[in-house]
Amino acid sequence: MERWYKINVWLSVLGILIFVSSLIFLKQMPLFLLPAMFGLGMAFKGGKNIYKNEGPPKTQKSKKTDYNKKKKKK
């Protein structure tokens, strides 16, 4: 869980850096608004995960049947 917390902190910091660096070049090229909003979204999502203390997403293991065991006997 501590590792997940660190990942979210770095995600937020990276998002803020992308946001600020995109705003610097925004006057030269208005298309830089897209990465700025992406960075803001990254920072918001990481901050929300930190605030709510959410853990990593759970992975579901599929229940696959082994067809080799169920071969027809001849």
C-alpha positions, 0 to 999 in steps of 0.5 A, spaced: 500 500 500 505 504 501 508 503 494 501 505 491 501 511 495 508 513 492 506 512 485 500 516 486 504 522 489 509 522 483 503 521 478 500 528 481 507 531 481 508 529 474 501 532 472 503 538 475 509 539 471 506 537 465 501 542 466 506 548 468 510 546 462 504 546 457 502 553 460 509 556 459 508 555 451 501 556 450 501 563 448 506 560 442 501 555 440 494 554 443 494 546 441 499 546 448 492 546 452 491 539 450 497 536 454 496 542 460 489 539 461 491 532 461 497 534 466 491 537 470 487 531 470 493 526 472 494 531 478 487 531 480 486 523 479 493 522 483 490 527 489 484 524 489 487 517 490 491 520 495 485 523 499 481 517 499 486 513 500 484 508 495 489 502 493 490 499 487 485 496 482 483 489 484 484 484 478 479 478 477 482 471 476 478 468 471 475 461 472 478 457 466 476 450 466 482 445 463 480 442 457 486 437 457 483 433 463 476 433 460 478 429 454 474 424 451 476 417 453 476 412 446 
